[in-house]
Amino acid sequence: MNALNLAVIVLYLVTVAWIGLRLSGKQKSSTDYFVGEGRMPWWTVCFSVVATETSVLTVISVPGGAYTDQGFGNVELAMGYIIGRTVVAAVLIPLYKRGGFVSAYQYLELRFGRYLQGVASVTFVFTRLLAEGVRLFASAIPIKLLLSEFGLTIGYDAIIVALTLLTVVYTYLGGIKAVIWTDALQMGLYLTGAIIAICVLSGHVGATGYSNALHAGKFRVFDTDFGLAHILTSSFALPTAILGGAIFAMASHGSDQLIVQRILATRSLRDSQRAMIASGVFVAVQFAAFSLVGALLWSYNGGKTPKQLGLSSADGLYPDFILHGLPVVISGLLVAGILGAAMGSLSSALNSMANSTVADIIRSFSTRVLSDEAMLRLARVMTLVWAVLMALFAMGFSATTGNVYLTALTIAGYTYGALLGAFLLGRLVKGANQFDAIVAFVVTVAVMTFVVRVIKIDVTVAGQVTEKGIAAQWLVPIGVFVTLVVGGVTSRFHPAPADSEPDPAQAVA
């Protein structure tokens, strides 16, 4: 049976690479490599966005959270995300599409100048290297455990190298088209896996299982604890999820090249807006599906804790059910889906990092005009460079504890406020120039570093007082506020720029 499951996994990995190359076609220009010449169907872009923001840990942690104490809280978060994406679709996407951009940071060059564009791009690529490198190592942890159940003992480094090599093949050759099509395929697989798990679990627990989970609070969507400390520290407090989540989504989907690049690959402004908003809806559906898996697993296991089931944490609940509660071949297919989630986020990161490096740094600061052929070659070279660096970075964590991983997960709190704040500064503060924007950007990153690492709030949990950091959803609003205040103040000390309302249509793609 293990041989059959392994055969399914290998067949899936080979198929994904082949499909990615076949559907991508031959890349004829850098614009084709970066944004698919703006001809991708909106629904594939929508699925790619969802797959890009879904890691292995999302697939296994959401069911685990619903099993323990989160209920359907992730669906509540998704409601805030939908609001934020709708704002991005209405305010920022028209700027990008009218300008014919291949990078979100080209707007910053047009509004402020190439130096701020370079600062934003460097911030993006190194933030992504940190976040995705650690994410890649974290992905190898459950994959190693899953493969060991199939009798295959493979080290973390070997898994990291294998995932990187398989992913970089179609990412290097096929560009964004290959990434988007394979992302859509992989999202379909892991979501289908969740549906299969729901059907099997429903057959086991029946209506009684649903009723028991409901009365145990496993279907709770809204967290209505309005204590100030709880609101400031919990991602699931209602104001945090809706308001903070909306602003967080504005940053992650409006100023992060990882997502914006996919949106720019659509055929029209309307398609871009449709893909952006629909991705929020699909994330809510995805969270609901994985949360339902967790609630049904709770009934299936009779409410036992993970430790009572012999598991080290709630993250092992869904993988354990896949391996021991599903028929052969089906379990192999679902493991392949988890691998797909890892490959989807990795391919997206590599392509967007190569895009930003070439479009925002090399081209903008080059002393000569680069031909399109040269940019295409550079894009492929940078894809390989970032792949090697990310794999090495991920392997460097194999001997460390999880503390570094937790630090990397909060990296968005250091930079997202500054990135979104720079865009809003350009739109809202007409007198701000490049100096103001760079000063505000640097000050914001420094302030957010202090907020993330130093500020703690006392919270009472189960009768005990513990210290918690500010919820990630509030870090972006704080960062945006600092950027706007600092940029607004410094802009008062000089005349307004001659042209503070640039026409995006004048941008060079």
LOKEGU-236625 format. One record per residue (C-alpha): residue number from 1; x, y, z. Coordinates in pm, whole numbers. Example, Ala and Ser with C-alpha at 12.3 -4.5 7.8 and 13.67 -1.06 7.14 Angstrom:
2
[node 1 [1230 -450 780]],
[node 2 [1367 -106 714]],
***
This chain:
509
[node 1 [0 0 0]],
[node 2 [286 237 76]],
[node 3 [426 169 -271]],
[node 4 [97 272 -429]],
[node 5 [85 593 -227]],
[node 6 [444 677 -317]],
[node 7 [368 610 -682]],
[node 8 [77 854 -665]],
[node 9 [300 1122 -511]],
[node 10 [578 1080 -768]],
[node 11 [328 1077 -1055]],
[node 12 [170 1395 -924]],
[node 13 [502 1580 -894]],
[node 14 [606 1484 -1248]],
[node 15 [263 1576 -1384]],
[node 16 [267 1919 -1222]],
[node 17 [604 2003 -1375]],
[node 18 [493 1877 -1718]],
[node 19 [162 2063 -1711]],
[node 20 [333 2382 -1602]],
[node 21 [570 2368 -1896]],
[node 22 [304 2268 -2149]],
[node 23 [56 2536 -2049]],
[node 24 [311 2814 -2015]],
[node 25 [434 2806 -2374]],
[node 26 [759 2959 -2492]],
[node 27 [848 3288 -2327]],
[node 28 [920 3550 -2594]],
[node 29 [966 3861 -2381]],
[node 30 [1032 3978 -2027]],
[node 31 [674 4106 -2004]],
[node 32 [554 3759 -2100]],
[node 33 [781 3607 -1833]],
[node 34 [668 3854 -1565]],
[node 35 [294 3903 -1630]],
[node 36 [209 3663 -1915]],
[node 37 [163 3957 -2154]],
[node 38 [-147 4042 -1951]],
[node 39 [-350 3762 -2110]],
[node 40 [-421 3520 -1826]],
[node 41 [-787 3427 -1749]],
[node 42 [-906 3596 -1431]],
[node 43 [-1020 3273 -1266]],
[node 44 [-677 3109 -1297]],
[node 45 [-520 3424 -1150]],
[node 46 [-774 3412 -868]],
[node 47 [-682 3052 -786]],
[node 48 [-312 3136 -811]],
[node 49 [-351 3417 -557]],
[node 50 [-524 3177 -317]],
[node 51 [-257 2910 -367]],
[node 52 [21 3166 -325]],
[node 53 [-101 3270 18]],
[node 54 [-169 2909 125]],
[node 55 [127 2722 270]],
[node 56 [157 2369 402]],
[node 57 [108 2509 750]],
[node 58 [-223 2666 649]],
[node 59 [-348 2331 525]],
[node 60 [-263 2152 848]],
[node 61 [-297 2432 1105]],
[node 62 [-648 2555 1025]],
[node 63 [-801 2211 1098]],
[node 64 [-588 2192 1412]],
[node 65 [-704 2534 1527]],
[node 66 [-1070 2449 1470]],
[node 67 [-1018 2124 1663]],
[node 68 [-883 2307 1969]],
[node 69 [-1010 2658 2042]],
[node 70 [-1036 2866 1725]],
[node 71 [-1358 2725 1584]],
[node 72 [-1437 2894 1252]],
[node 73 [-1241 3204 1354]],
[node 74 [-1041 3194 1032]],
[node 75 [-1364 3253 839]],
[node 76 [-1412 3567 1048]],
[node 77 [-1063 3677 945]],
[node 78 [-1148 3613 581]],
[node 79 [-1438 3859 606]],
[node 80 [-1191 4134 687]],
[node 81 [-968 4017 403]],
[node 82 [-1256 4046 154]],
[node 83 [-1314 4408 261]],
[node 84 [-945 4492 224]],
[node 85 [-918 4330 -119]],
[node 86 [-1224 4519 -236]],
[node 87 [-1055 4847 -141]],
[node 88 [-738 4740 -325]],
[node 89 [-945 4651 -632]],
[node 90 [-1107 4995 -633]],
[node 91 [-809 5216 -541]],
[node 92 [-472 5059 -629]],
[node 93 [-529 4812 -913]],
[node 94 [-648 5085 -1155]],
[node 95 [-313 5264 -1101]],
[node 96 [-115 4951 -1182]],
[node 97 [-318 4846 -1484]],
[node 98 [-336 5193 -1643]],
[node 99 [40 5225 -1613]],
[node 100 [105 4889 -1777]],
[node 101 [329 4799 -1484]],
[node 102 [495 4462 -1429]],
[node 103 [573 4555 -1067]],
[node 104 [374 4737 -801]],
[node 105 [681 4941 -713]],
[node 106 [692 5107 -1054]],
[node 107 [419 5335 -922]],
[node 108 [655 5448 -646]],
[node 109 [917 5530 -909]],
[node 110 [663 5733 -1105]],
[node 111 [537 5919 -798]],
[node 112 [857 5963 -598]],
[node 113 [1159 5839 -793]],
[node 114 [1375 5535 -847]],
[node 115 [1544 5546 -506]],
[node 116 [1223 5481 -316]],
[node 117 [1137 5216 -574]],
[node 118 [1471 5052 -500]],
[node 119 [1421 5072 -123]],
[node 120 [1076 4915 -151]],
[node 121 [1200 4641 -384]],
[node 122 [1500 4553 -165]],
[node 123 [1269 4544 136]],
[node 124 [1035 4313 -52]],
[node 125 [1294 4062 -179]],
[node 126 [1475 4026 153]],
[node 127 [1150 4007 346]],
[node 128 [1034 3737 105]],
[node 129 [1366 3553 130]],
[node 130 [1331 3542 508]],
[node 131 [963 3451 514]],
[node 132 [968 3198 229]],
[node 133 [1299 3041 328]],
[node 134 [1172 2961 675]],
[node 135 [834 2865 528]],
[node 136 [1013 2616 302]],
[node 137 [1188 2457 598]],
[node 138 [863 2451 796]],
[node 139 [696 2279 503]],
[node 140 [961 2007 511]],
[node 141 [869 1914 869]],
[node 142 [522 1762 806]],
[node 143 [633 1630 467]],
[node 144 [915 1436 635]],
[node 145 [671 1289 885]],
[node 146 [422 1197 613]],
[node 147 [683 1030 395]],
[node 148 [824 837 693]],
[node 149 [479 682 737]],
[node 150 [517 549 385]],
[node 151 [846 386 482]],
[node 152 [1059 656 318]],
[node 153 [1315 816 549]],
[node 154 [1440 1141 400]],
[node 155 [1621 1426 575]],
[node 156 [1503 1787 579]],
[node 157 [1781 1904 347]],
[node 158 [1696 1643 85]],
[node 159 [1326 1739 95]],
[node 160 [1413 2109 61]],
[node 161 [1643 2043 -235]],
[node 162 [1389 1814 -405]],
[node 163 [1103 2063 -366]],
[node 164 [1321 2349 -491]],
[node 165 [1449 2157 -796]],
[node 166 [1104 2039 -901]],
[node 167 [959 2385 -860]],
[node 168 [1239 2579 -1025]],
[node 169 [1219 2369 -1345]],
[node 170 [883 2506 -1456]],
[node 171 [930 2842 -1284]],
[node 172 [1260 2903 -1468]],
[node 173 [1132 2801 -1810]],
[node 174 [764 2892 -1796]],
[node 175 [762 3215 -1598]],
[node 176 [440 3350 -1449]],
[node 177 [218 3147 -1684]],
[node 178 [357 2820 -1553]],
[node 179 [331 2945 -1196]],
[node 180 [-33 3053 -1233]],
[node 181 [-152 2735 -1406]],
[node 182 [24 2502 -1162]],
[node 183 [-97 2708 -867]],
[node 184 [-454 2667 -990]],
[node 185 [-404 2291 -1023]],
[node 186 [-251 2260 -678]],
[node 187 [-524 2465 -513]],
[node 188 [-782 2238 -673]],
[node 189 [-605 1931 -539]],
[node 190 [-566 2034 -175]],
[node 191 [-919 2176 -165]],
[node 192 [-1054 1854 -319]],
[node 193 [-862 1670 -49]],
[node 194 [-1044 1869 218]],
[node 195 [-1380 1787 56]],
[node 196 [-1292 1416 49]],
[node 197 [-1193 1431 415]],
[node 198 [-1523 1604 501]],
[node 199 [-1723 1337 320]],
[node 200 [-1538 1051 490]],
[node 201 [-1559 1213 834]],
[node 202 [-1930 1291 788]],
[node 203 [-1992 927 714]],
[node 204 [-1815 831 1036]],
[node 205 [-1968 1084 1278]],
[node 206 [-2314 1139 1122]],
[node 207 [-2561 1404 1238]],
[node 208 [-2472 1335 1602]],
[node 209 [-2113 1432 1538]],
[node 210 [-2218 1763 1385]],
[node 211 [-2449 1830 1681]],
[node 212 [-2178 1751 1937]],
[node 213 [-1928 1976 1761]],
[node 214 [-2183 2256 1744]],
[node 215 [-2257 2241 2117]],
[node 216 [-1885 2227 2193]],
[node 217 [-1836 2560 2013]],
[node 218 [-1640 2418 1721]],
[node 219 [-1855 2608 1471]],
[node 220 [-1818 2946 1643]],
[node 221 [-1735 3216 1387]],
[node 222 [-1727 3544 1582]],
[node 223 [-1512 3620 1885]],
[node 224 [-1716 3874 2083]],
[node 225 [-1474 3929 2369]],
[node 226 [-1435 4309 2355]],
[node 227 [-1179 4343 2631]],
[node 228 [-911 4592 2520]],
[node 229 [-618 4360 2590]],
[node 230 [-790 4078 2400]],
[node 231 [-865 4303 2101]],
[node 232 [-504 4422 2084]],
[node 233 [-345 4075 2109]],
[node 234 [-589 3826 1952]],
[node 235 [-615 3788 1575]],
[node 236 [-967 3651 1620]],
[node 237 [-1120 3934 1825]],
[node 238 [-1402 4074 1611]],
[node 239 [-1262 4429 1561]],
[node 240 [-913 4287 1497]],
[node 241 [-1035 4036 1241]],
[node 242 [-1262 4275 1049]],
[node 243 [-1092 4615 1072]],
[node 244 [-733 4506 1129]],
[node 245 [-774 4219 882]],
[node 246 [-903 4457 614]],
[node 247 [-603 4691 646]],
[node 248 [-364 4395 663]],
[node 249 [-513 4265 336]],
[node 250 [-470 4608 178]],
[node 251 [-97 4579 249]],
[node 252 [-51 4211 161]],
[node 253 [-255 4233 -160]],
[node 254 [-199 4592 -263]],
[node 255 [168 4658 -193]],
[node 256 [329 4311 -189]],
[node 257 [469 4218 -531]],
[node 258 [408 3850 -455]],
[node 259 [33 3906 -503]],
[node 260 [23 4215 -724]],
[node 261 [225 4043 -998]],
[node 262 [-47 3781 -1042]],
[node 263 [-319 4043 -1063]],
[node 264 [-125 4230 -1333]],
[node 265 [-128 3916 -1550]],
[node 266 [-502 3947 -1620]],
[node 267 [-647 4072 -1949]],
[node 268 [-820 4387 -1826]],
[node 269 [-880 4610 -1527]],
[node 270 [-1219 4450 -1471]],
[node 271 [-1064 4102 -1475]],
[node 272 [-797 4216 -1227]],
[node 273 [-1061 4349 -990]],
[node 274 [-1271 4036 -1030]],
[node 275 [-971 3812 -953]],
[node 276 [-875 4016 -648]],
[node 277 [-1219 4018 -486]],
[node 278 [-1298 3657 -580]],
[node 279 [-971 3542 -421]],
[node 280 [-1099 3674 -87]],
[node 281 [-1423 3481 -129]],
[node 282 [-1235 3161 -215]],
[node 283 [-1007 3206 87]],
[node 284 [-1319 3226 305]],
[node 285 [-1453 2905 143]],
[node 286 [-1115 2739 190]],
[node 287 [-1096 2838 555]],
[node 288 [-1451 2712 608]],
[node 289 [-1365 2375 449]],
[node 290 [-1050 2323 657]],
[node 291 [-1225 2443 972]],
[node 292 [-1505 2192 909]],
[node 293 [-1242 1920 878]],
[node 294 [-1111 2019 1221]],
[node 295 [-1457 2028 1379]],
[node 296 [-1545 1684 1240]],
[node 297 [-1209 1544 1349]],
[node 298 [-1298 1655 1702]],
[node 299 [-1616 1445 1689]],
[node 300 [-1434 1160 1513]],
[node 301 [-1175 1146 1795]],
[node 302 [-1432 1185 2069]],
[node 303 [-1295 1521 2180]],
[node 304 [-957 1379 2285]],
[node 305 [-664 1620 2306]],
[node 306 [-375 1582 2061]],
[node 307 [-155 1452 2342]],
[node 308 [-413 1185 2429]],
[node 309 [-395 1077 2066]],
[node 310 [-17 1051 2081]],
[node 311 [45 1368 1879]],
[node 312 [284 1646 1974]],
[node 313 [51 1925 1859]],
[node 314 [-283 1996 1692]],
[node 315 [-99 2042 1361]],
[node 316 [-59 1665 1342]],
[node 317 [-434 1591 1351]],
[node 318 [-516 1631 982]],
[node 319 [-199 1457 852]],
[node 320 [-261 1171 1097]],
[node 321 [-614 1126 963]],
[node 322 [-490 1138 604]],
[node 323 [-244 859 673]],
[node 324 [-459 636 892]],
[node 325 [-820 728 822]],
[node 326 [-832 729 442]],
[node 327 [-802 451 184]],
[node 328 [-474 387 4]],
[node 329 [-416 601 -307]],
[node 330 [-657 863 -166]],
[node 331 [-416 925 121]],
[node 332 [-128 945 -128]],
[node 333 [-322 1198 -333]],
[node 334 [-386 1416 -28]],
[node 335 [-20 1403 70]],
[node 336 [56 1514 -286]],
[node 337 [-183 1803 -226]],
[node 338 [19 1909 77]],
[node 339 [334 1893 -135]],
[node 340 [151 2102 -394]],
[node 341 [79 2372 -137]],
[node 342 [452 2394 -63]],
[node 343 [545 2409 -432]],
[node 344 [277 2669 -506]],
[node 345 [399 2919 -248]],
[node 346 [764 2855 -346]],
[node 347 [714 2903 -721]],
[node 348 [520 3223 -664]],
[node 349 [792 3364 -441]],
[node 350 [1075 3281 -683]],
[node 351 [903 3439 -983]],
[node 352 [799 3755 -799]],
[node 353 [1144 3801 -646]],
[node 354 [1307 3767 -989]],
[node 355 [1051 4009 -1129]],
[node 356 [1115 4276 -867]],
[node 357 [1493 4235 -882]],
[node 358 [1503 4290 -1259]],
[node 359 [1220 4543 -1302]],
[node 360 [1273 4753 -989]],
[node 361 [1646 4732 -919]],
[node 362 [1855 4623 -1219]],
[node 363 [1658 4807 -1488]],
[node 364 [1598 5123 -1284]],
[node 365 [1961 5163 -1175]],
[node 366 [2131 5036 -1491]],
[node 367 [2354 5292 -1663]],
[node 368 [2237 5168 -2004]],
[node 369 [1904 5073 -2154]],
[node 370 [1852 4699 -2130]],
[node 371 [1702 4515 -2424]],
[node 372 [1401 4297 -2369]],
[node 373 [1611 3987 -2446]],
[node 374 [1862 4089 -2180]],
[node 375 [1586 4139 -1923]],
[node 376 [1441 3796 -2001]],
[node 377 [1784 3635 -1954]],
[node 378 [1833 3826 -1629]],
[node 379 [1490 3719 -1506]],
[node 380 [1577 3353 -1553]],
[node 381 [1919 3396 -1394]],
[node 382 [1767 3567 -1091]],
[node 383 [1508 3290 -1060]],
[node 384 [1796 3043 -1020]],
[node 385 [1988 3274 -784]],
[node 386 [1692 3320 -552]],
[node 387 [1613 2948 -565]],
[node 388 [1965 2859 -450]],
[node 389 [1964 3127 -178]],
[node 390 [1622 3024 -53]],
[node 391 [1716 2655 -37]],
[node 392 [2040 2735 148]],
[node 393 [1854 2967 382]],
[node 394 [1590 2700 454]],
[node 395 [1853 2430 515]],
[node 396 [2024 2658 765]],
[node 397 [1725 2621 995]],
[node 398 [1742 2242 1021]],
[node 399 [1945 2263 1342]],
[node 400 [1753 2547 1506]],
[node 401 [1449 2570 1729]],
[node 402 [1108 2697 1628]],
[node 403 [1170 3043 1777]],
[node 404 [1331 3170 1458]],
[node 405 [1036 3039 1261]],
[node 406 [793 3232 1480]],
[node 407 [1003 3544 1431]],
[node 408 [989 3498 1053]],
[node 409 [612 3461 1062]],
[node 410 [584 3812 1209]],
[node 411 [817 3965 950]],
[node 412 [521 4123 771]],
[node 413 [470 4338 1079]],
[node 414 [809 4503 1024]],
[node 415 [753 4604 661]],
[node 416 [390 4587 544]],
[node 417 [294 4914 714]],
[node 418 [585 5096 549]],
[node 419 [507 4950 206]],
[node 420 [135 5031 215]],
[node 421 [211 5363 383]],
[node 422 [440 5464 94]],
[node 423 [160 5406 -157]],
[node 424 [-92 5596 53]],
[node 425 [156 5877 115]],
[node 426 [185 5921 -261]],
[node 427 [-192 5930 -298]],
[node 428 [-293 6136 7]],
[node 429 [-6 6378 79]],
[node 430 [36 6582 -237]],
[node 431 [334 6777 -104]],
[node 432 [546 6472 -20]],
[node 433 [859 6411 -225]],
[node 434 [1107 6124 -247]],
[node 435 [1311 6239 55]],
[node 436 [996 6250 269]],
[node 437 [891 5906 154]],
[node 438 [1231 5744 219]],
[node 439 [1261 5902 564]],
[node 440 [907 5794 650]],
[node 441 [977 5442 521]],
[node 442 [1296 5397 724]],
[node 443 [1146 5548 1041]],
[node 444 [842 5322 1011]],
[node 445 [1051 5006 983]],
[node 446 [1251 5116 1291]],
[node 447 [937 5196 1491]],
[node 448 [771 4868 1392]],
[node 449 [1082 4674 1493]],
[node 450 [1046 4827 1838]],
[node 451 [671 4756 1849]],
[node 452 [709 4392 1742]],
[node 453 [1007 4305 1958]],
[node 454 [956 4516 2271]],
[node 455 [592 4604 2334]],
[node 456 [402 4335 2523]],
[node 457 [57 4342 2680]],
[node 458 [-55 4152 2990]],
[node 459 [-341 3916 2908]],
[node 460 [-525 3687 3149]],
[node 461 [-556 3334 3007]],
[node 462 [-714 3058 3218]],
[node 463 [-662 3264 3532]],
[node 464 [-294 3328 3460]],
[node 465 [-143 3654 3340]],
[node 466 [80 3614 3034]],
[node 467 [254 3862 2805]],
[node 468 [151 3876 2441]],
[node 469 [262 4085 2147]],
[node 470 [26 4304 1948]],
[node 471 [-181 4105 1696]],
[node 472 [-35 4104 1345]],
[node 473 [-348 4267 1203]],
[node 474 [-282 4584 1408]],
[node 475 [83 4615 1305]],
[node 476 [-4 4732 954]],
[node 477 [-238 5015 1065]],
[node 478 [25 5132 1314]],
[node 479 [292 5127 1043]],
[node 480 [71 5314 795]],
[node 481 [-6 5578 1059]],
[node 482 [364 5632 1133]],
[node 483 [448 5659 761]],
[node 484 [175 5914 694]],
[node 485 [259 6123 1002]],
[node 486 [634 6132 939]],
[node 487 [596 6188 564]],
[node 488 [330 6452 620]],
[node 489 [539 6642 873]],
[node 490 [859 6643 666]],
[node 491 [664 6750 356]],
[node 492 [572 7077 531]],
[node 493 [935 7195 524]],
[node 494 [964 7235 146]],
[node 495 [754 7335 -155]],
[node 496 [531 7071 -310]],
[node 497 [677 6878 -607]],
[node 498 [595 7027 -947]],
[node 499 [402 6713 -1047]],
[node 500 [257 6531 -746]],
[node 501 [-24 6376 -951]],
[node 502 [159 6155 -1203]],
[node 503 [-31 5995 -1484]],
[node 504 [25 5616 -1466]],
[node 505 [-30 5593 -1838]],
[node 506 [305 5772 -1882]],
[node 507 [490 5485 -1714]],
[node 508 [712 5258 -1917]],
[node 509 [619 4892 -1871]],
***
